[in-house]
Amino acid sequence: MLKLAFYGKGGIGKSTTVSNIALAFAEKGMKVVQIGCDPKADSTSLLLRGGKVTPVLELIRKGGVFQLSDISAVGDKGVICVESGGPAPGVGCAGRGIIAALETLEKMGAFKEWQPDVVLYDVLGDVVCGGFSMPMRNGCADWVYILTSGENMAIHAAANIAMAVGNFGRRGYAKLGGFILNKRNVKNELAKVEELASDFDSSITGVLEWSSLVQDSEERKECLLSAFPESPEADSYRRLAEAVLENNCRK
């Protein structure tokens, strides 16, 4: 079971990227689980064609007994979709919600039940403390991939995340798999991200060009690989998924 966590500044395109990578893995015949670790609980909405899955934390708050089928839904190409959820804005700690949700999945034997080939964690990356760092620090993931553009705030967030990964990696937890450049077409974008990767003895795993097709597919409430499967952009996500698999084999 390959376990991957994807981090990056809010709005950088994590959920879009992770969902399309999930479909690319599924196209290879792999069984995939995607876990959204964000209070908004919208990581898997495109996989579910605009549908929603009941967040784990919501059922925990309600109490009582619930099954894995109550906290998961099957999306496009059989991808199993899970959302950690979180408290209402300004109430409670979202990080602790992620901890509770992931611990609940472990206690319920979710991965033994589902037997996935790949688990993808989509994690809010503006903060790397508390529960938001759980996928990298608690042995949940094997590798962390960081999404960024060449924008200064995105690079700053990516550097903070990479430092956190380095700190936890020295304790035997998840290691940095690489950086993913999701282009915003700013000046010297590739060079900036190459320098960022070099600062952490890492590399750029994949480059995603800016494309209006991404927005078009989201307007249709679909992943790009579902809405435009024959497009060059869809092939970019497939190449990225392949590169992630190759990285795992080499490292």
Secondary structure, 3 states (H helix, E strand, C coil): CEEEEEEECCCCCHHHHHHHHHHHHHHCCCCEEEEEECCCCCCCCCCCCCCCCCCHHHHHHHCCCCCHHHCCEECHHHCEEEECCCCCCCCCCHHHHHHHHHHHHHHCCHHHHHCCCEEEEEECCCCCCHHHHHHHHCCCCCEEEEEECCCHHHHHHHHHHHHHHHHHHCCCCCEEEEEEEECCCCCCHHHHHHHHHHHCCCCEEEEECCCHHHHHHHHCCCCHHHHCCCCHHHHHHHHHHHHHHHHHHHC
